[in-house]
């Protein structure tokens, strides 16, 4: 939390089961761009919500890029450190480059290319054995099997996270976490959702689960784990807040970066030129289609929560439909990441101000208050919010100093013990 005058913190009410209310967070997808948006939004919430510690919630649920962010939070990486490491590139301890998300799947492509001669042979054999069943062109459609299952391989993300989660007291093991973490994926062959971190699915390394959850179908090669092939969990749902509710969360704070763009509204707002959506090519058209599908299903799920979980609350934060910045952002550009994070930060602050009358009584039930002094500070930015927060390099030096002191102390005790024995 930042410095400044604090709003009086309300006392949390008792949950329906007579125990202290349990609070969770559910983070949606959106690829690397969605992850940067979530980091900016979380930084704003971390500052503005008094009585809430995002590193000490009860339940963490993430899908796609949300799994990446959620796993860092539960591993005690603060929102300030997330900004410094992944937006500002200030970490010497485990520097991050978005390129780990986009490594061409050369092995997959090579395997498919090698299969082409056999596929052609099969097509010709079928045609000549029964030429009246289908034309030669129709027989050759079997060549579609030569298309790769994905263009990229995100194995590099698994390796990066495996290193990051085995330092500074973090863990890559679901079973060693102090709080519950659930990473949602989709089994390609059964189409069912799987929650890594749940009993029976908690022996998988966290980094491997994130690799599977970020493997968007068609873009990434499906990730094999214990004989099953998994892809991005948004194939089934966009948010999966129900996972937190099913694990006894009473309040869920949800962030969904995947909102379809209303091009007409964006043009009126001056954030998008006429016809730019289609002119920008297939990637943005596909992204718009995917966002529309995911958001529609997510909205239906949100509407059902009131019926399925009548004694629980969800607070959702997401971009506005006329917000075109997510479509024009380049995750490889430092400046683009910085602007997107700042945009998400300010949009979330604005959302909190506009919804204050609705949110304050709901949050008060859980001992959470809005910090109006922070929200009304018009000069506040992500950068100014980081003043006073220790950068990763300082934390590394501090950790190494503590280790050196412990080693020196142990050596001193050992020396004194040996001297006493002699």
Order of alpha helices (4+ residues) and beta strands (2+ residues): beta-alpha-beta-beta-alpha-alpha-beta-alpha-alpha-alpha-beta-alpha-beta-beta-alpha-beta-beta-beta-alpha-beta-alpha-alpha-alpha-beta-alpha-alpha-alpha-beta-alpha-alpha-alpha
